[in-house]
Amino acid sequence: MEDLTPEDISQILNTSKLMKGISERDVKKAPTLRGKTIINMFAEPSTRTRTSFEIAGKRLSADVINISTSGSSMSKGESLKDMVANLEAMRPDLIVVRHKSDGAPAMISRWTNCTVVNAGDGRHEHPTQSLLDMMTILESKRKLEGLNVVIFGDIKNSRVARSNMIGMKKMGMNITVCGPKTMLPLYVEEMADNVTTSLADAVVGADVIMALRIQTERLEKAKFPNAREYSRLFGLTLSHLKKAKHNAIVLHPGPINQGIEISPEVVEGQWSVVLDQVTNGVAVRMATLYLLLGAGLQKTE
Amino acid sequence: MDDLLIKNGRLIDPANSMDAKMDILVSKDKIVTIAPKISAKAKTTIDANKLWVTPGLIDIHVHFREPGYEYKETIESGSKSAAAGGFTSVVAMANTNPVNDCAQVTEFILEKANNTAVINVHTVGAVTKGIKGEALAEIGEMAKAGVVALSDDGKCLMNPGLLRDAMEYASMFDLVILEHAEDQSLCGKWSINEGRTSNRLGLVGAPAAGEDSIIARDITLSKYLNIPIHFCHVSTAGSVDLIRQAKKQGVLVTAEATPHHFTLTEDAVGSYDTNCKMAPPLRSKSDVTAIIGGLMDGTIDCIATDHAPHNVVEKEVEFDCAAFGIVGLETAVPLAMSLVNDGHMKPSDLIGSLSSKPAKTLNLSGGSLDIGSQADITIIDPELEWIVEPSKFATKGRNTPFGGKRMRGRAVVTIVKGRVVYKFNGKDIDSDE
């Protein structure tokens, strides 16, 4: 999201709205990207993002190929650079990259002439997630500017938090981040409008509440005593929602650890837009692929 | 007839408080005369008009990779890189494969140096077996074989009890320990400095406190035992403050800083440039300012490069997988000269931090232009402008963040034991008779 201007973001969100229409049709297919080849290169486990990108590409009639760690040379000791060179030799038009290393998509875009889309890199960014989050908020609130959004959980290690802090700031949203002190990076106050370690304080007057997944796979050592204490201090419950605006919505990038960062009643309630996020994910990715391939824009995001 | 005459140069010899226009006459491998005007004839005469004539520069921190990683560097290629950078003596670190933790490896390295190196190559021995931080290496045997100091560089000595034993034991052989200050528990599996850049890039950051805390611990031990310790590649403002205070109290600590740590900040990492990944990492602007301040007031004794060549395949990978370190020998002089050009240091103080002070820190011969001493001499053109072209480096490493950068100043002639071992090809300044 760092490289996008507010105008870029608006353009993608407007295009996404149009793309969503294709997914609502009986015949969910448009010929826009016919003859284009997209490689989904997923060097980190992912179900929803990979599927979302795959469906997005196929709905636009592109040929989509998936490569993942288990079924590729990434596990055979070949370097990433060599692998990219080999993929490029097969003349794809676009490579979607999910990687556990921060910056891998940026590096790959330097090593190849084809367009690269970041589908989440390490702790760095997850731009299409941020875009789908904003699309979902926009659908519900009809605007982004001036809304109070609370992002809570592992701010330090979350690429979703990072992309949203950058993207939502560009769109004029008022951002509050909340999490245990061990999960807030240094200088976090420069990245958000408000910073607090109290979820009860954070949610007061909120329009949008975004829970983050506690990513056990990214935690080298315990940043909190145990899941029970974490859920008591930083788990979103119905009582929190009473302090937020009456029409507040709750987002979660998934997969959800129910009962840890968010209680089951909150996930099931009318304020939850978690499944809208998944639906909109396809639309945002269709828009991204369309704008980069169909409309001839060449850039990495 | 004598062998070498260097005329008309500005002779800067801090150890002898000399900074004046002097000629210098070399016979065989020794300096025989230094005088304002020498009329003797020599086989080779170098006109050093407008150039600095200094003691051969000494770098007490390089990685020459032999034995074990000859594809990255050899003692021969490393020594040629040193000569091209104006260095006549270097101290190679012990993290080879096998690790230099016993007399056999030390003997191998010194014999290779003797047979293949164009400059004086010294070596440190490891403090602990295999640089594992568990048991003492054969320090006494290595001392006998000729190591000049001890270091587990690349890894911090995390066990303070073991460090105490090592300091006490090493002191019997007058060997100082060179500490790589990095608290592994505080720092974790880091890639760059912890700060705004690590926030922007998502990379795991090493906190400055991870260096400061080890320096504080080691100063405490050094003071308690009254045994010296030397700090490698100091990179934080906190470290500089701690060392300054310790020196004021008379604690026997010395320190070095690298050119990259007083030149670049973490901003240089840009969009994941792995040539800006090194240990310790590039820090913030205030740290850079503090390092320069430390060099100015003598808190930091030496400039050392931490020359760390790697093959391109170890750098053109994901940032968190990329090898730590950059090559430094061939860019050190101009980067150091910028401290003079920017008005931070006098030429004689700068040359001192590259010659007499490193010699004193590790008790090495050289570092001064004494009559009768071995003729290790560096001639520097302080005004020469040139562009860094990694493909033309003498080192096998191409891993530098300074590729394409315009530099001012460089070593143009390097003389070891009275022999010219390097001459900058862009300049024809000698005349054979």
Boltz contact constraints between the chains, C-beta under 6 A:
constraints:
  - contact:
      token1: [A, 79]
      token2: [B, 317]
      max_distance: 6.0
  - contact:
      token1: [A, 81]
      token2: [B, 316]
      max_distance: 6.0
  - contact:
      token1: [A, 101]
      token2: [B, 318]
      max_distance: 6.0
  - contact:
      token1: [A, 101]
      token2: [B, 320]
      max_distance: 6.0
  - contact:
      token1: [A, 102]
      token2: [B, 201]
      max_distance: 6.0
  - contact:
      token1: [A, 102]
      token2: [B, 202]
      max_distance: 6.0
  - contact:
      token1: [A, 102]
      token2: [B, 203]
      max_distance: 6.0
  - contact:
      token1: [A, 103]
      token2: [B, 272]
      max_distance: 6.0
  - contact:
      token1: [A, 103]
      token2: [B, 319]
      max_distance: 6.0
  - contact:
      token1: [A, 104]
      token2: [B, 318]
      max_distance: 6.0
  - contact:
      token1: [A, 106]
      token2: [B, 271]
      max_distance: 6.0
  - contact:
      token1: [A, 106]
      token2: [B, 272]
      max_distance: 6.0
  - contact:
      token1: [A, 107]
      token2: [B, 272]
      max_distance: 6.0
  - contact:
      token1: [A, 122]
      token2: [B, 202]
      max_distance: 6.0
  - contact:
      token1: [A, 123]
      token2: [B, 202]
      max_distance: 6.0
  - contact:
      token1: [A, 124]
      token2: [B, 201]
      max_distance: 6.0
  - contact:
      token1: [A, 124]
      token2: [B, 202]
      max_distance: 6.0
  - contact:
      token1: [A, 185]
      token2: [B, 199]
      max_distance: 6.0
  - contact:
      token1: [A, 187]
      token2: [B, 196]
      max_distance: 6.0
  - contact:
      token1: [A, 187]
      token2: [B, 199]
      max_distance: 6.0
  - contact:
      token1: [A, 220]
      token2: [B, 188]
      max_distance: 6.0
